[in-house]
Amino acid sequence: MKNKKVPMRQCVGCRQSKNKKDLIRIVRTPDNNVIFDDTGRMNGRGAYICPSVECLNKARKTKAMERSLDIFMPDEVYDVIERQMSELEKG
């Protein structure tokens, strides 16, 4: 039996490599919208982040997510992502 390779991705906030399933994907769509990808399969450029507000704040402070997605992100976009993360934590 072959062991299946587990896909790993690096969090843009804490920079740790983790299992892809444990991270949240944020996508810059082809029409330059930045959205929360809960399926992990949307078209567009993706960045992965831990499902914690702490990592989001680190990524926001260092502009790591903006560099990863190659787009300017206003504070409102970060606020929406933060709200969605909070809902996931409760959910």
N, C-alpha and C positions, 0 to 999 in steps of 0.2 A: 504494500500500500504506500502511495505517495502522500507526503504531507503537503497540504496546500499552502502556498506562500501567503502570509497575512499582509495586506497592503498597509503600508505605514505612510503617514503624512506628518509634516512639521507644523506645529502651532505658530502662527505669526506673532502671538503675544509672548508666550514663555519660551518659544524656540525649542521645545522638546518634541522628539519624534514619538508619536503615539499611533495606536491602531486607528485606521481611517474611520471605523464605525464609532469610535469614542469622541470624534471631533465634529464640529459643525462646519458646513461649507457655506461660504458667502460667495456670490457670483456677480461678476459684471457681465450683464447680458450684451448681445450684439448691438442693441440700441442704447448702450451706456447707462443702464439702470443698475444700481447695486441692490441686490435682494438676497434674502435668506433662502437657501436651497435645502429644504427638508428631505428631498428625495435623493440628493447626491448625484443626480444625473442631468441636471439642466445644462443647456448649451451656454457656453461663455467661459470666460476666464475665472477660475476659482481660487479661493484662499481658504485655508482651514484654520479653525480656532477652537480652543477648549471651550466647553459650555459654561464658562465662568466669567462673571463681570470683571473680575480681576485681570484676566488675560485680555479682555476687550479693552480695558483701560490702558494696559501696557501698549497694545497695538495702536491705540488712538494717540497716545503720548509720543511714540516713536515714529508715527506715520507708516508703520510696517505694512498695514493692510492696504493703504493707498499705494505704496510701492509695489506690493504683490499684485494688486489688481490694475496697476498702471492708470489710475484715475484719481482726481481730487474728490474727497468725500467731505461734504459739509457736516457740521455737528448733528443736524437733524437725522442723517442716515445712521450715525452711530447710536443716536437715541432710539431709533426704531429697532435696530438690531438688539440693543440692550433690553428693550421691552419684550421682544420676542424670546430672548434668552430667559428672562424672568418667568415668562409664561411656561416655558419648557421645564424649568426647575420645579414649578408648582405642579404642572401637569401630570 
